[in-house]
Every structure is written in structure tokens, then in C-alpha cells.
Amino acid sequence: METVWLVEATYAPDAAEARAPFRAHHLARAAGLKAAGTYVEVGAFLDVSSSIMLVRAESEAAALDVVRGDIYMANGIWVELRARPFGRVVG
């Protein structure tokens, strides 16, 4: 078992439209973090209600800090973050 952090980021009500200018940067950052192994998996619900990230981090605070660094958080596209420890099956 590997402990990672499941972080859920809730979208603002107008996110489907408001995210357009930031989307390419957001997706490039997510791909980079996944390639680096910080994100185990990342994606969003198709109804644009929230995104889910499985984050490798030493603590809840560290996992939240990774997600807070996203352009969506800085520009109000995401309005709330929640994190829970998640036991990931490996091997």
C-alpha cells in the first residue's frame, strides 16, 4: 500500500466559461506534475463540478500546497479544496 492524498477541488459556478484563458497552462502543469510523479492521477468530472488529484506528498498540508499552486486556484476557477489520505494498491 502507498499512502497518497486524494485532493478534490470544487469549481466555481461559472468555471466552464471562466477557465478558458487558463486551461492550457493548467493542463500543461498537471501533465508535468504527473510526469514527475507528484500526481499519480488527475482529472475532472465531466459536469465541471470538481477535479480530483491523487497527490504524492509527505502531509495533507504539502498535498494542498501542490494544488494551491495551480492557476485555477489563483484565478478563482477552483473555490474550495479538500484532502483525504488514500491507500493506493501497488504492485
C-alpha positions, 0 to 999 in steps of 0.5 A, a space after each residue: 500500500 502507498 499512502 497518497 492524498 486524494 485532493 478534490 477541488 470544487 469549481 466555481 459556478 461559472 468555471 466552464 466559461 471562466 477557465 478558458 484563458 487558463 486551461 492550457 497552462 493548467 493542463 500543461 502543469 498537471 501533465 508535468 506534475 504527473 510526469 514527475 510523479 507528484 500526481 499519480 492521477 488527475 482529472 475532472 468530472 465531466 459536469 465541471 463540478 470538481 477535479 480530483 488529484 491523487 497527490 504524492 506528498 509527505 502531509 495533507 498540508 504539502 498535498 494542498 500546497 501542490 494544488 494551491 499552486 495551480 492557476 485555477 486556484 489563483 484565478 478563482 476557477 477552483 473555490 474550495 479544496 479538500 484532502 483525504 489520505 488514500 491507500 493506493 494498491 501497488 504492485 
